[in-house]
């Protein structure tokens, strides 16, 4: 008998009428023969109201007691939902996170799931009941109530779908799917019928608010198809699925995203020697700060600049950690910019389509928008711009890639179910087995898929990039016209205020790329004809704050210097001396137990 997990967000259960409407959806699935497990969030603005109430008592409430308080919102919702279903003639039972044995670590307000017991849920489902579970919450090994942080109910739903081997996970919300960008900012945005886990991971981490990245990490790790749907209509939504199901022929870019509230920190005059970058991010990682874009430009005069972005709310704490790290490594100082925003484009088709970066930079140049920082991955390009330019920048790139006109709707769709990449016990095997648990690793532990070495590239560096719109567009148009394929792109602020623009190209194209840059007006161009690009690939690279630190530590221990960095949600790339590339590959394999 199929098993369906349905998650209803706060707006979907905000009042009694909406609770009854959600109950009827679950009953419809139950009546057609599905076993149904619901995950329910706190109603409406309940969580915000509880936070405000705590602030009336104290400005610094203890994290443990905040978890105790905030978990009550979901407890109210699940009880009301069970009452609603029972009133409509179907048996139901509600559970808190603790009652189903959803065990987390002890990091209050941002706990991660370690394991989930399936016995009580399986028994209730086998008894013909609709099971309702409180989202967002669990319990640690000392029986303290914990909460999972932002997007926690989504995480709960996908985790339960994973551990129970569900056939699908429906996320009901106040929007009818995932759009090419935020339709509140760009009304021309279109709904996407299906998107890959990697694309959604990037978009979620880049500011798209429909799904939180932790829930997508779960889905990718355990092969759970997710269907994002509207609570208020029966129209199909967006499927978030594996890459094979999500590919769209001829489409380079699937979506664009805007993160408004970003802050940039630059550590200046960083000594160019092994271990320094590791020391910086070890100090920042110890503060549990999630770092987003990390960019290191090439060194000049034995020093480099390392820049990274964080959420604006984390800026004061990050500055304290960055200043401590700068003192420790002998850097000359720390600067920051708090009024910046990040605009990104994402798409699986970037792997095979050339000219995406050029098109993006030209669109921004045409809109008169200056680029402060660039980082790329195989399926993403992100730029940092002044916050006042954020919305025009998003509109410009959305239009440039014709996301308002792409035929992204591909009709009826049934996802494949690739299954878990972890050693979980699916529902069919768990039935009748008391105390069956999903253990393996902690369910949210980092999964590294592999490390890679590319020795085929060269690095081009353009110094003295002026602080004005259009420069990058002109350079990359000239390079594209020269027929050169560009891989990594990194732009960072230099000591004199001008930027340094570095990018990698196939080794045989290095001189041609340099000449093209000079033809575009670049006056100070340097070529490093050999480069080793080392990559760590995995799930949850951004939300697990120690990944970059572990990578840098392993290289530092071998005395391997890092001379270029760029990051994404699914991989971290660094450049180093080609003579040390194979040694670097081996030490990373050891560091990540591959």
LOVEXRO-574565 format. One record per residue (C-alpha): z, x, y; residue in three letters; residue number from 1. Coordinates in nm, 2 decimals, decimal comma. Layout:
N
zz;xx;yy;type;seq
Z;X;Y;ala;NUM
...
REM end
This chain:
594
zz;xx;yy;type;seq
0,00;0,00;0,00;unk;1
-0,10;0,16;0,34;unk;2
0,17;0,27;0,58;unk;3
0,12;0,23;0,95;unk;4
0,34;0,38;1,22;unk;5
0,33;0,19;1,55;unk;6
0,50;0,33;1,87;unk;7
0,57;0,12;2,17;unk;8
0,65;0,28;2,50;unk;9
0,89;0,16;2,77;unk;10
0,64;-0,06;2,96;unk;11
0,54;-0,22;2,63;unk;12
0,90;-0,35;2,57;unk;13
1,01;-0,40;2,93;unk;14
1,11;-0,76;2,89;unk;15
1,16;-1,03;2,63;unk;16
0,80;-1,15;2,64;unk;17
0,66;-0,80;2,59;unk;18
0,91;-0,73;2,31;unk;19
0,79;-1,05;2,13;unk;20
0,43;-0,95;2,19;unk;21
0,50;-0,61;2,03;unk;22
0,68;-0,78;1,74;unk;23
0,37;-1,00;1,68;unk;24
0,15;-0,69;1,66;unk;25
0,37;-0,54;1,39;unk;26
0,38;-0,87;1,20;unk;27
0,00;-0,89;1,21;unk;28
-0,02;-0,55;1,04;unk;29
0,25;-0,65;0,79;unk;30
0,07;-0,97;0,71;unk;31
-0,25;-0,79;0,63;unk;32
-0,07;-0,58;0,37;unk;33
0,04;-0,27;0,56;unk;34
0,39;-0,13;0,54;unk;35
0,50;-0,10;0,91;unk;36
0,73;0,14;1,08;unk;37
0,78;0,09;1,45;unk;38
0,92;0,35;1,69;unk;39
1,05;0,20;2,02;unk;40
1,13;0,36;2,35;unk;41
1,39;0,25;2,60;unk;42
1,29;-0,06;2,80;unk;43
1,11;-0,01;3,13;unk;44
1,30;0,21;3,37;unk;45
1,62;0,22;3,16;unk;46
1,62;0,60;3,12;unk;47
1,58;0,65;3,49;unk;48
1,86;0,41;3,57;unk;49
2,09;0,58;3,32;unk;50
2,01;0,92;3,48;unk;51
2,08;0,78;3,83;unk;52
2,41;0,63;3,70;unk;53
2,51;0,97;3,57;unk;54
2,43;1,13;3,91;unk;55
2,66;0,88;4,07;unk;56
2,95;1,03;3,87;unk;57
2,85;1,40;3,90;unk;58
2,55;1,61;4,01;unk;59
2,59;1,83;3,71;unk;60
2,65;1,61;3,41;unk;61
2,71;1,80;3,08;unk;62
2,39;1,81;2,87;unk;63
2,57;1,68;2,56;unk;64
2,71;1,38;2,74;unk;65
2,37;1,31;2,89;unk;66
2,22;1,29;2,54;unk;67
2,50;1,05;2,45;unk;68
2,42;0,83;2,75;unk;69
2,04;0,84;2,73;unk;70
2,02;0,76;2,36;unk;71
2,17;0,42;2,43;unk;72
1,85;0,30;2,59;unk;73
1,65;0,32;2,27;unk;74
1,94;0,16;2,07;unk;75
1,92;-0,15;2,28;unk;76
1,54;-0,17;2,23;unk;77
1,54;-0,13;1,85;unk;78
1,81;-0,40;1,81;unk;79
1,62;-0,64;2,03;unk;80
1,29;-0,57;1,85;unk;81
1,46;-0,63;1,51;unk;82
1,59;-0,96;1,64;unk;83
1,25;-1,06;1,77;unk;84
1,08;-0,99;1,43;unk;85
1,35;-1,17;1,24;unk;86
1,31;-1,47;1,47;unk;87
0,94;-1,48;1,38;unk;88
1,02;-1,51;1,01;unk;89
0,98;-1,15;0,89;unk;90
1,26;-0,93;0,76;unk;91
1,33;-0,62;0,98;unk;92
1,59;-0,35;1,01;unk;93
1,67;-0,11;1,30;unk;94
1,78;0,25;1,28;unk;95
1,90;0,51;1,52;unk;96
1,77;0,86;1,48;unk;97
2,10;0,96;1,32;unk;98
2,08;0,68;1,07;unk;99
1,75;0,80;0,93;unk;100
1,87;1,16;0,92;unk;101
1,65;1,29;1,20;unk;102
1,81;1,63;1,23;unk;103
1,74;1,85;1,53;unk;104
1,86;2,18;1,67;unk;105
2,15;2,18;1,92;unk;106
1,95;2,23;2,24;unk;107
2,06;1,92;2,42;unk;108
1,81;1,72;2,63;unk;109
1,52;1,93;2,48;unk;110
1,60;1,93;2,11;unk;111
1,34;2,01;1,84;unk;112
1,32;1,84;1,51;unk;113
1,43;2,04;1,20;unk;114
1,40;1,78;0,92;unk;115
1,40;1,41;0,85;unk;116
1,54;1,23;0,55;unk;117
1,31;0,96;0,42;unk;118
1,54;0,77;0,17;unk;119
1,66;0,49;0,39;unk;120
1,32;0,43;0,55;unk;121
1,14;0,43;0,22;unk;122
1,39;0,19;0,06;unk;123
1,36;-0,06;0,35;unk;124
0,98;-0,04;0,35;unk;125
0,98;-0,10;-0,03;unk;126
1,20;-0,40;0,03;unk;127
0,93;-0,55;0,24;unk;128
1,10;-0,50;0,58;unk;129
0,95;-0,39;0,90;unk;130
1,15;-0,07;1,00;unk;131
1,23;-0,01;1,36;unk;132
1,34;0,34;1,46;unk;133
1,48;0,45;1,79;unk;134
1,25;0,71;1,95;unk;135
1,35;1,01;2,15;unk;136
1,67;1,09;1,97;unk;137
1,83;1,26;1,67;unk;138
2,15;1,43;1,56;unk;139
2,23;1,80;1,51;unk;140
2,40;1,96;1,21;unk;141
2,74;1,89;1,38;unk;142
2,66;1,52;1,42;unk;143
2,62;1,55;1,80;unk;144
2,36;1,31;1,94;unk;145
2,06;1,49;2,08;unk;146
1,74;1,38;2,26;unk;147
1,39;1,53;2,24;unk;148
1,30;1,55;2,60;unk;149
0,99;1,42;2,78;unk;150
0,76;1,23;2,55;unk;151
1,02;1,23;2,28;unk;152
0,93;0,88;2,14;unk;153
0,57;1,00;2,09;unk;154
0,71;1,30;1,91;unk;155
0,94;1,08;1,69;unk;156
0,65;0,86;1,59;unk;157
0,41;1,13;1,49;unk;158
0,69;1,32;1,31;unk;159
0,77;1,01;1,11;unk;160
0,40;0,95;1,03;unk;161
0,39;1,31;0,91;unk;162
0,69;1,30;0,69;unk;163
0,60;0,96;0,54;unk;164
0,24;1,05;0,48;unk;165
0,13;0,75;0,70;unk;166
-0,23;0,65;0,71;unk;167
-0,23;0,65;1,09;unk;168
-0,01;0,64;1,40;unk;169
-0,08;0,39;1,67;unk;170
0,06;0,47;2,02;unk;171
0,08;0,16;2,23;unk;172
0,10;0,21;2,60;unk;173
0,01;0,07;2,94;unk;174
-0,34;0,23;2,93;unk;175
-0,62;0,16;2,68;unk;176
-0,68;0,52;2,57;unk;177
-0,75;0,88;2,69;unk;178
-0,99;0,91;2,98;unk;179
-1,21;1,19;3,10;unk;180
-0,95;1,23;3,37;unk;181
-0,68;1,03;3,54;unk;182
-0,85;0,70;3,65;unk;183
-0,59;0,65;3,92;unk;184
-0,74;0,96;4,09;unk;185
-1,10;0,93;3,98;unk;186
-1,19;0,56;3,93;unk;187
-1,52;0,67;3,77;unk;188
-1,34;0,82;3,48;unk;189
-1,44;0,69;3,14;unk;190
-1,25;0,63;2,82;unk;191
-1,32;0,87;2,54;unk;192
-1,34;0,71;2,19;unk;193
-1,22;1,03;2,01;unk;194
-1,10;1,37;2,10;unk;195
-0,98;1,67;1,90;unk;196
-0,62;1,79;1,86;unk;197
-0,70;2,11;2,04;unk;198
-0,87;1,94;2,33;unk;199
-0,58;1,69;2,36;unk;200
-0,33;1,97;2,34;unk;201
-0,50;2,15;2,63;unk;202
-0,53;1,83;2,83;unk;203
-0,17;1,73;2,76;unk;204
-0,04;2,07;2,87;unk;205
-0,26;2,07;3,17;unk;206
-0,13;1,75;3,32;unk;207
-0,29;1,46;3,14;unk;208
0,01;1,22;3,10;unk;209
-0,10;0,99;2,82;unk;210
0,05;1,20;2,54;unk;211
0,30;1,48;2,54;unk;212
0,19;1,81;2,39;unk;213
0,47;1,82;2,13;unk;214
0,35;1,51;1,96;unk;215
-0,01;1,65;1,94;unk;216
0,13;1,97;1,80;unk;217
0,29;1,76;1,52;unk;218
-0,03;1,57;1,46;unk;219
-0,24;1,89;1,43;unk;220
0,01;2,06;1,20;unk;221
0,04;1,77;0,97;unk;222
-0,31;1,61;0,99;unk;223
-0,19;1,28;1,14;unk;224
-0,47;1,07;1,30;unk;225
-0,34;0,91;1,63;unk;226
-0,48;0,60;1,79;unk;227
-0,39;0,56;2,15;unk;228
-0,42;0,19;2,24;unk;229
-0,32;-0,07;2,50;unk;230
-0,02;-0,29;2,44;unk;231
-0,20;-0,57;2,62;unk;232
-0,54;-0,60;2,45;unk;233
-0,70;-0,56;2,11;unk;234
-0,97;-0,33;2,23;unk;235
-1,02;0,00;2,04;unk;236
-0,85;0,29;2,21;unk;237
-0,89;0,67;2,17;unk;238
-0,86;0,85;1,83;unk;239
-0,70;1,20;1,84;unk;240
-0,83;1,37;1,53;unk;241
-0,94;1,69;1,37;unk;242
-1,23;1,89;1,51;unk;243
-1,48;1,77;1,25;unk;244
-1,42;1,41;1,34;unk;245
-1,42;1,48;1,72;unk;246
-1,74;1,68;1,78;unk;247
-1,99;1,54;2,02;unk;248
-2,34;1,69;2,01;unk;249
-2,46;1,81;2,34;unk;250
-2,13;1,77;2,53;unk;251
-1,98;2,09;2,67;unk;252
-1,69;1,94;2,86;unk;253
-1,48;1,64;2,74;unk;254
-1,23;1,60;3,01;unk;255
-1,07;1,74;3,33;unk;256
-0,71;1,75;3,42;unk;257
-0,49;1,81;3,73;unk;258
-0,14;1,95;3,74;unk;259
-0,02;1,90;4,10;unk;260
0,33;2,05;4,09;unk;261
0,27;2,41;4,00;unk;262
0,42;2,72;4,14;unk;263
0,28;3,08;4,11;unk;264
0,49;3,39;4,08;unk;265
0,34;3,73;4,11;unk;266
0,52;4,05;4,02;unk;267
0,36;4,33;4,22;unk;268
0,34;4,70;4,15;unk;269
0,41;4,66;3,78;unk;270
0,39;5,01;3,61;unk;271
0,10;5,03;3,38;unk;272
0,27;5,15;3,07;unk;273
0,35;5,01;2,72;unk;274
0,64;4,77;2,70;unk;275
0,66;4,67;3,07;unk;276
0,49;4,33;3,02;unk;277
0,71;4,26;2,72;unk;278
1,02;4,33;2,93;unk;279
0,91;4,09;3,20;unk;280
0,85;3,80;2,97;unk;281
1,15;3,87;2,75;unk;282
1,37;3,82;3,06;unk;283
1,19;3,50;3,16;unk;284
1,18;3,37;2,80;unk;285
1,56;3,42;2,77;unk;286
1,59;3,15;3,05;unk;287
1,40;2,90;2,83;unk;288
1,14;2,87;3,10;unk;289
0,80;2,74;2,99;unk;290
0,53;2,96;3,14;unk;291
0,18;2,83;3,17;unk;292
-0,10;3,05;3,30;unk;293
-0,04;3,42;3,25;unk;294
-0,28;3,66;3,42;unk;295
-0,27;4,04;3,44;unk;296
-0,54;4,22;3,62;unk;297
-0,66;4,57;3,56;unk;298
-0,44;4,85;3,71;unk;299
-0,53;5,06;4,01;unk;300
-0,33;5,37;4,09;unk;301
-0,12;5,32;3,78;unk;302
0,02;4,98;3,88;unk;303
-0,10;4,62;3,82;unk;304
0,00;4,27;3,92;unk;305
0,12;4,01;3,67;unk;306
0,10;3,65;3,78;unk;307
0,21;3,33;3,60;unk;308
0,26;2,97;3,68;unk;309
0,55;2,74;3,60;unk;310
0,64;2,38;3,69;unk;311
0,75;2,36;4,05;unk;312
1,09;2,23;3,95;unk;313
1,15;2,55;3,75;unk;314
1,07;2,78;4,05;unk;315
1,42;2,87;4,17;unk;316
1,54;2,97;3,81;unk;317
1,21;3,15;3,74;unk;318
1,24;3,35;4,06;unk;319
1,58;3,47;3,97;unk;320
1,45;3,58;3,62;unk;321
1,14;3,74;3,77;unk;322
1,34;3,94;4,03;unk;323
1,57;4,06;3,76;unk;324
1,27;4,16;3,54;unk;325
1,10;4,34;3,84;unk;326
1,41;4,55;3,90;unk;327
1,44;4,63;3,54;unk;328
1,08;4,76;3,50;unk;329
1,05;4,93;3,84;unk;330
0,80;4,69;4,00;unk;331
0,77;4,69;4,37;unk;332
0,84;4,32;4,44;unk;333
0,80;3,95;4,36;unk;334
0,61;3,69;4,56;unk;335
0,56;3,33;4,50;unk;336
0,35;3,03;4,62;unk;337
0,49;2,68;4,57;unk;338
0,21;2,47;4,71;unk;339
-0,05;2,51;4,44;unk;340
-0,21;2,30;4,18;unk;341
-0,41;2,36;3,86;unk;342
-0,74;2,21;3,79;unk;343
-0,89;2,25;3,44;unk;344
-1,19;2,15;3,23;unk;345
-1,17;2,12;2,85;unk;346
-1,42;2,08;2,57;unk;347
-1,50;2,20;2,22;unk;348
-1,86;2,24;2,34;unk;349
-1,77;2,54;2,55;unk;350
-1,78;2,75;2,24;unk;351
-2,16;2,70;2,22;unk;352
-2,27;2,61;2,57;unk;353
-2,32;2,88;2,83;unk;354
-2,28;2,84;3,21;unk;355
-1,97;2,61;3,20;unk;356
-1,76;2,85;3,42;unk;357
-2,06;2,89;3,66;unk;358
-2,10;2,52;3,70;unk;359
-1,73;2,47;3,76;unk;360
-1,71;2,75;4,02;unk;361
-2,02;2,62;4,20;unk;362
-1,89;2,27;4,22;unk;363
-1,57;2,40;4,38;unk;364
-1,76;2,62;4,62;unk;365
-1,98;2,33;4,72;unk;366
-1,66;2,13;4,80;unk;367
-1,53;2,43;5,01;unk;368
-1,24;2,49;4,78;unk;369
-1,10;2,84;4,73;unk;370
-1,00;2,97;4,39;unk;371
-0,67;3,16;4,38;unk;372
-0,64;3,23;4,01;unk;373
-0,86;3,19;3,70;unk;374
-0,78;3,19;3,33;unk;375
-1,00;3,08;3,04;unk;376
-0,99;3,02;2,67;unk;377
-1,26;2,93;2,42;unk;378
-1,23;2,56;2,51;unk;379
-1,07;2,56;2,86;unk;380
-1,12;2,69;3,21;unk;381
-0,83;2,66;3,45;unk;382
-0,82;2,75;3,82;unk;383
-0,54;2,75;4,07;unk;384
-0,61;2,60;4,41;unk;385
-0,41;2,50;4,72;unk;386
-0,23;2,17;4,65;unk;387
-0,41;2,00;4,94;unk;388
-0,74;2,07;4,77;unk;389
-0,62;1,95;4,43;unk;390
-0,77;1,60;4,43;unk;391
-1,11;1,70;4,58;unk;392
-1,13;1,98;4,33;unk;393
-1,07;1,74;4,04;unk;394
-1,33;1,50;4,17;unk;395
-1,58;1,78;4,22;unk;396
-1,56;1,92;3,86;unk;397
-1,55;1,57;3,71;unk;398
-1,88;1,49;3,88;unk;399
-2,03;1,83;3,81;unk;400
-2,00;1,78;3,44;unk;401
-2,12;1,42;3,47;unk;402
-1,81;1,29;3,30;unk;403
-1,86;0,96;3,47;unk;404
-2,19;0,92;3,30;unk;405
-2,15;1,07;2,95;unk;406
-2,21;0,84;2,66;unk;407
-1,87;0,92;2,49;unk;408
-1,83;0,59;2,31;unk;409
-1,96;0,63;1,96;unk;410
-1,89;0,29;1,80;unk;411
-1,67;0,21;1,50;unk;412
-1,47;0,50;1,36;unk;413
-1,26;0,56;1,06;unk;414
-1,07;0,90;1,07;unk;415
-1,04;1,13;0,78;unk;416
-0,68;1,22;0,68;unk;417
-0,68;1,60;0,61;unk;418
-0,32;1,60;0,52;unk;419
-0,03;1,83;0,60;unk;420
-0,07;2,20;0,65;unk;421
0,30;2,22;0,57;unk;422
0,49;2,17;0,24;unk;423
0,60;1,81;0,31;unk;424
0,67;1,53;0,07;unk;425
0,45;1,23;0,13;unk;426
0,57;0,88;0,09;unk;427
0,40;0,82;-0,24;unk;428
0,60;1,11;-0,40;unk;429
0,92;1,03;-0,21;unk;430
0,96;0,67;-0,33;unk;431
1,25;0,64;-0,56;unk;432
1,37;0,99;-0,50;unk;433
1,71;0,97;-0,33;unk;434
1,76;1,21;-0,04;unk;435
1,41;1,34;-0,03;unk;436
1,37;1,54;0,29;unk;437
1,09;1,72;0,48;unk;438
1,22;2,07;0,50;unk;439
0,98;2,36;0,46;unk;440
1,01;2,52;0,80;unk;441
1,19;2,34;1,08;unk;442
0,93;2,06;1,14;unk;443
0,87;2,18;1,50;unk;444
0,88;2,55;1,42;unk;445
0,59;2,75;1,56;unk;446
0,29;2,77;1,33;unk;447
0,07;3,08;1,38;unk;448
-0,27;3,02;1,23;unk;449
-0,39;3,38;1,25;unk;450
-0,45;3,69;1,46;unk;451
-0,79;3,82;1,55;unk;452
-0,95;4,14;1,67;unk;453
-1,28;4,16;1,87;unk;454
-1,41;4,51;1,93;unk;455
-1,75;4,41;2,06;unk;456
-1,67;4,35;2,42;unk;457
-1,67;4,54;2,75;unk;458
-1,47;4,46;3,07;unk;459
-1,62;4,43;3,42;unk;460
-1,38;4,44;3,71;unk;461
-1,47;4,34;4,07;unk;462
-1,22;4,46;4,33;unk;463
-1,16;4,33;4,68;unk;464
-1,27;3,97;4,61;unk;465
-1,24;3,80;4,95;unk;466
-1,01;3,50;4,99;unk;467
-1,28;3,25;5,06;unk;468
-1,46;2,98;4,87;unk;469
-1,78;3,05;4,68;unk;470
-1,74;3,41;4,58;unk;471
-1,68;3,36;4,21;unk;472
-1,96;3,10;4,20;unk;473
-2,21;3,35;4,34;unk;474
-2,10;3,63;4,11;unk;475
-2,12;3,42;3,79;unk;476
-2,45;3,25;3,89;unk;477
-2,60;3,60;3,92;unk;478
-2,46;3,70;3,58;unk;479
-2,58;3,37;3,42;unk;480
-2,93;3,43;3,57;unk;481
-2,92;3,78;3,41;unk;482
-2,87;3,61;3,07;unk;483
-2,53;3,76;3,01;unk;484
-2,27;3,56;2,81;unk;485
-1,92;3,58;2,96;unk;486
-1,60;3,54;2,74;unk;487
-1,26;3,60;2,91;unk;488
-1,23;3,55;3,28;unk;489
-0,92;3,65;3,47;unk;490
-0,87;3,64;3,85;unk;491
-0,54;3,75;4,01;unk;492
-0,41;3,85;4,35;unk;493
-0,43;4,21;4,45;unk;494
-0,18;4,43;4,65;unk;495
-0,39;4,40;4,97;unk;496
-0,42;4,02;4,94;unk;497
-0,77;4,03;4,81;unk;498
-0,82;3,93;4,45;unk;499
-0,93;4,13;4,14;unk;500
-1,18;3,95;3,92;unk;501
-1,22;4,07;3,56;unk;502
-1,43;3,93;3,28;unk;503
-1,55;4,04;2,94;unk;504
-1,91;4,05;2,81;unk;505
-2,08;4,18;2,50;unk;506
-2,08;4,56;2,52;unk;507
-2,46;4,59;2,52;unk;508
-2,47;4,36;2,83;unk;509
-2,20;4,55;3,04;unk;510
-2,44;4,74;3,27;unk;511
-2,66;4,44;3,32;unk;512
-2,36;4,23;3,41;unk;513
-2,23;4,50;3,65;unk;514
-2,57;4,51;3,82;unk;515
-2,58;4,13;3,85;unk;516
-2,24;4,13;4,01;unk;517
-2,35;4,39;4,26;unk;518
-2,66;4,19;4,33;unk;519
-2,44;3,90;4,42;unk;520
-2,26;4,11;4,68;unk;521
-1,98;4,27;4,49;unk;522
-1,92;4,61;4,64;unk;523
-1,65;4,76;4,42;unk;524
-1,74;4,71;4,05;unk;525
-1,59;4,90;3,76;unk;526
-1,71;4,90;3,40;unk;527
-1,48;4,97;3,10;unk;528
-1,75;4,99;2,82;unk;529
-1,51;4,94;2,53;unk;530
-1,23;4,69;2,49;unk;531
-1,02;4,56;2,21;unk;532
-0,95;4,19;2,24;unk;533
-0,64;4,08;2,04;unk;534
-0,57;3,71;1,99;unk;535
-0,28;3,52;1,84;unk;536
-0,38;3,16;1,75;unk;537
-0,15;2,88;1,66;unk;538
0,00;2,54;1,74;unk;539
0,25;2,50;2,02;unk;540
0,19;2,83;2,19;unk;541
0,30;2,70;2,53;unk;542
0,61;2,50;2,43;unk;543
0,75;2,78;2,22;unk;544
0,85;3,01;2,50;unk;545
0,88;3,32;2,28;unk;546
0,53;3,36;2,15;unk;547
0,40;3,58;2,42;unk;548
0,72;3,78;2,42;unk;549
0,69;3,84;2,05;unk;550
0,33;3,95;2,08;unk;551
0,40;4,18;2,37;unk;552
0,71;4,32;2,19;unk;553
0,51;4,41;1,88;unk;554
0,25;4,59;2,08;unk;555
0,51;4,77;2,29;unk;556
0,69;4,89;1,98;unk;557
0,37;5,07;1,88;unk;558
0,32;5,21;2,23;unk;559
0,00;5,00;2,27;unk;560
-0,06;4,91;2,64;unk;561
-0,18;4,57;2,75;unk;562
-0,44;4,58;3,03;unk;563
-0,56;4,22;3,04;unk;564
-0,40;3,89;2,96;unk;565
-0,50;3,53;2,95;unk;566
-0,35;3,23;2,78;unk;567
-0,41;2,88;2,66;unk;568
-0,22;2,61;2,46;unk;569
-0,37;2,73;2,13;unk;570
-0,41;3,11;2,18;unk;571
-0,30;3,41;2,37;unk;572
-0,56;3,69;2,44;unk;573
-0,49;4,04;2,55;unk;574
-0,71;4,34;2,62;unk;575
-0,62;4,69;2,51;unk;576
-0,77;5,03;2,44;unk;577
-1,03;4,99;2,17;unk;578
-0,90;5,30;1,99;unk;579
-0,57;5,11;1,93;unk;580
-0,73;4,78;1,83;unk;581
-0,69;4,79;1,46;unk;582
-0,34;4,92;1,48;unk;583
-0,26;4,63;1,72;unk;584
-0,41;4,38;1,47;unk;585
-0,19;4,52;1,19;unk;586
0,13;4,51;1,40;unk;587
0,06;4,15;1,51;unk;588
0,01;4,05;1,15;unk;589
0,35;4,20;1,07;unk;590
0,52;4,05;1,37;unk;591
0,40;3,70;1,28;unk;592
0,44;3,75;0,90;unk;593
0,08;3,69;0,82;unk;594
REM end
